[in-house]
Amino acid sequence: MAVHSNSIPFLLILALVASGSQGANILGLFTSLSPSHLVIQMSMAKILAESGHNVTVVTALKPPLLHPAVNHIQVTLDEADGKSFGALVADMAKRDTSNAVISMLVAMGSLTSAFGKMADVLRHQKVKDLYEHTDNHFDLVIWEASMVKDQPDPLPENIEDFLNSASSDDGAIFLSLGSNVKAEHIKSDTVQKMFNVISKLKQKVIWKWDNLENTPGKSENILYAKWLPQDDILAHPKIRLFITHAGKGGVTEAQYHGKPMLALPVFGDQPGNAAALVTQGFGLSLSLLTLEEQSFRDNIHEILENPKYNRAVKAFSSLYRDRPLSARQTLLYWVDYVIRHHGAAHLQSPVY
């Protein structure tokens, strides 16, 4: 049972000029076009700022949360760029994902323009001013990052009340297909099939849905929300199942919190992530494109009623959490270590 490399914070260091780590000037280049990635990255910026570092972050998107001690620079994308990225996701959501390798290659090709937009952010004058101005000095530059929080934050009151209203025996289900897949990207008949099954379950269901004016349907056991604190919800003891698109972040958080999964992969690395979690015994996987009510219902009941999935992922969670430092401590240790050792050239891969 292998612990994945992203079980500790991942940092890609681009530049270092430093002699000490106390109150260092740190620049985060968080140019991802995925809102869920940005949430994690901004939580890391918050930790660094609260630890006494001077943190500046550059983003393409507006962060949902921004710590007052973090200096934020946003290079706003054109409206056309946003629509173009949405169209790319919509196109990939219609493709067959049965072959994980082909799906990943297709996604890499399709997202070339998106990667170009991320590079454009770094070439923007706002960003160039940061390193061309002689008065600016950064001890550490971080490009992209990932981590899992040690302790969940308090849930919004309506979500906490909804989960607490679930029975102890039946619990609750969390359904989220990520921040990039929108309601209009999923076939209407597929959405109807999902609703027909979910609305008849004994469990309470939190369903991430971005168009609250046009939900799949009304049911007392379903709570719809446009944006949800995924990691904090997965930490709740009433959650029995995570129905997910199998993005790396969500799978990692579910593994950390010991929650079995039903994967509905859409594009990119998701089919591969889904296949891996099935192999490890953490859940099952279905095709969103060919989803049928019976198979969807059967897979949900299989995971909820067969204890082997819960046992497997909880065993992994126990290994995952057994470490000498918390995720927060690990982040701070390695940031300080790299700064103290002037880039830690002895740890750098020759690939870079």
N, C-alpha and C positions, 0 to 999 in steps of 0.2 A: 504494500500500500504506500505509494510514493506521495510525499508532500510536495506540492507544486512550488515552483520558484517564486510565485507571486504571493507566497504566504508571509513574506516580509516586504517592507517597502522597497519599491524599485525606483532607482534614480538613474537617469542618463545625464552624466556630467558633460557639459560642453566646454566650460572654461573656468579656470581657477587662477586667482592671484591673491595669495593670502599668507599671513604669518601667524594668525591666531583665530580662534573660533568664537570668542565672546563678542556678542553684538555685531556679528558679521553682516555685511551687505549681501543679500541673496536675491537673485533675479530668477523668477519662475516663468518659463515660456510655455504656457498652457493653451496652445492654439487649436486643440481638438474641436471639431464641429459637433461633437456628441455631448449633450448636456450632462449625461450621467458621469462621463469621465471628468468633467469640470467640477462636479460636486466633490468627488474624492480629492482632486488636486487642491481645491480651495480649503478643504479640511486640513491638508498637510501644511498649506501656507499659514493657516491659523495656528497650528501647533508651533511652527517655527517662530511666528511673531510673538506668541505668548511666552516663548522661551527666551525672549530678549533680542532676537535677530531683527534686523531691518529688512523687511520683505517687500519686494515689488513684483507684481505679476502682470503679464501681458496675456490677454485673452481675445478671442474672436467673438465669443458669446458673452452675454451678460450673466454673471454668476447669480444663482438663486439666493446665495448667502454670501455676505462679504464682511469679514472681520474689520472693525474700524482701524486697527493698527496695520492693516495691509494696504500698501499703496497700489491702486489698481489702474491699469491702462488698457482701455478697450479699443481695438481696431475693428470697427463695425463693418461687417460684410454688406455688400450691396444687396438690395431686395432680390435682384435677379440671381445672385449667388445662392441665397437661401432657398429659392425655388428650385434652382438647378440641383442642389444637394437632395432636396425632398424628392425630386423626380428620379434621381439615381436610386434612392432607397425604394421607391415605389416599384421601379423596374426590377430590382434584385428580389423584392418580395414575391414576384410572380414566377421566379425561376425555380427549377427543381433542385432540391438540396440533398438528394439521396446519396450523391458522391461527395464526401467531405473535401477531398483534394480539389476536385474540379470547382466546387463551390467557392473555395478559398481563392483559387486562381482567377475565377471570373470576377470576384469581388475586388481583388487587387487591381485588375484591369479597369473595372468600372469606376473605382474610386481614385483613379489617377488625377482627375481634375480636382477632386476634393483635397488631395494631398498638395496639389498646386496652390489652392487657395490658402492652405495653412502656411505654405512657404511665402506667399504674398504678404501675409501678416508680418512675418519676420523682416520683410524688405520695406515695410511701411516706414515713413519718415519718423513717426512717433517712436518706433523701436530703434531705428538707426540713431536717433538723438541720444538714446541711452548709452550707447557705446562710443559714439563719435565725440560727445561732449567731454572735454578733458577733466571737468570737475567730477564726473561720475566714476565711481570705482565699485566693482562688484567682486566679492571674494569667492562667490560660487554662483554658477548658472545651472539651473535644472530644467531639462526639457522632458516633459511628461513625467508621470509618477503614478504609483498605485499602492494602496494599503487598505487594511481592514481595521476599523475602530475597535479598541479593546472593550469599551463600554458603550452601550447604546445611549443616545440622547432621549429625553422624554418625548413621547409621541404627542402629536396634536390631540386635543381633548376628544374630538369627535371620533378619531380612529381608536384611541385608547378605550373609550366607552363601547364602541362597536365590538372590539375584540374581547373585552371583558364580558360582554353579553353572550358570547359563545359558550355553549355548555362545555363542561370539563371533559366529557366523554367524546364529543364530536369535534370540538376545536374549530379552527378556521383555516381557510385557504387564501393564499396570496397569488394573484394572477397579474403578471406584468410582462409585456413583450418589449420592454425597453423604451428608451427616450427617442429613438429615431423612427420606429415603425408607428405610423399614425393610423387612426381609425379607417381612413379612406384607402389605406394600402392593403387592407384585408378584405377579401371577397365578402359581400353582404350575406350570402348564404352560409359561409363559414362562421361568421359572427352569430348568425341565428342559431346554428347548430350548437355553438358553444354556450349560448344563453339557455337554450332548451335543456341542456344537461346541468349547467351550473345552478339554474334557478330551482331545480328539483332536489338539490343536495341538502343534507341535514346541516352541513357546515355553513358558518358565516363565510362570505367571500368578499375580499377586497379586490376590486378590479381596476387597474390603471387604465383610464380611458380619457383621451384628450378632448373629445367633443361632448361636453356635458349637456349640451342642448339637444343632442341626438344620441342617446344611449341605446345599447342593444335591447333594453326592455326594463320594466320595473319588477322588482322582487324584494320581499322583506329581508331576504338573506344576503343581498348584494349591496355593497357600498362602492360607488364609483368615485374616482378622484383623478384629477388631471395630473397632479404631481404628488409623489409619495416618497417619504423617507425610507427607501427600500431596506437598507441595512438595519435600521431601528425596528421596522416591522418584522423582519426575519428573526430578530432577537426575541420577539415576544413568545412566551411559553405556550400560548394557545395556537400558534401556527403549526399545522400538521403537514402541509404540502405547499410547495412553491411551483406554480405553473409558469415557466419561464421560456424566453427565446434562447436561453443558454449563452448569453453574453458572458465573457470571462469574469467581469466584475460580479455579476449576480450569482454565477456558479460558485465563485470563491467565497462570497458572503454566506451562501447557503451551506457550503461545506464547513465554514467556521462555526456557524450556529447549529449545525447538525440537523438540517431540514432536508428531507427527501424531495426529489424534483420530478416533474413531468416536463420534458423539453419539447418545445415547438420551434425549432431553429428556422431562421429566416434567410440569413446570408452570411458571407465571410467565414470567420472562425467558428461560428455557432454550430454548424453540423458536426464539426470535429469535437467541439466541447461536449455536445450532446452524446456522441458516440462514446466518449471517454467516461462520462458519468454513468452510462449504462453498463459499460465494461466493469467499472468499479463497484457496481451494485447500488448506486446512490439513487436510482430511479429508472424511468423509462422515457422513450422518445417517440414522437409521432410527427408525420409531415403535416404542416399547416395547410399546404396546398390541397391535400387530398383528405383532409379531416372529415370523419363521419361521426355522427352522434354515438353510435354503438361502441366504436373503438375508443372514443374519447371518454365515455362513461366507464367502460371496462378498465381502462388504464388508471383512471382516478381511483376507482374502488380497489384495484389491485394494490396500488401503492399505499392507500389508507389502511387496508385490512390485512396486508401481508407484512408482518413485522420485520422481515429481513432487510428491507430498504432502510427503515428507520435505524435498525441496529448497525448497518454498515456505515451510514453517514455519521452517526453519533460516535462510532469507534474512530473514524477519521478525525472528527472534531476534537476528540480527546487528545489525539496525537498533535493535531494542528496547534492547540493551545499550550502544549507542554514545551515551553521555551524559556530560556533564562531572562529574556527581556520582553516587555510588552511591545506592541507595534509602535507606540509613541516613543518609547525609550530606544527602540531600534533605529527609528528615523533620526532622532536627535544624535544618537551615538555615531552613525555613519556620516551624517552631515558634518559633525565636528571632526571626525577622523579624517575625512577627505580634505577638509580645510587645514587641519594641523599638519598634514603631510603633503601640502602643496599640490594637490591633485591626485595623490596616491598612485603614481605611475606604476608602481610595482603590482597593482591590482588591475590595471587596465588591460583590456583584451587587445591583442595585436591587430584584430580586425579593424579597430578604430584608429 
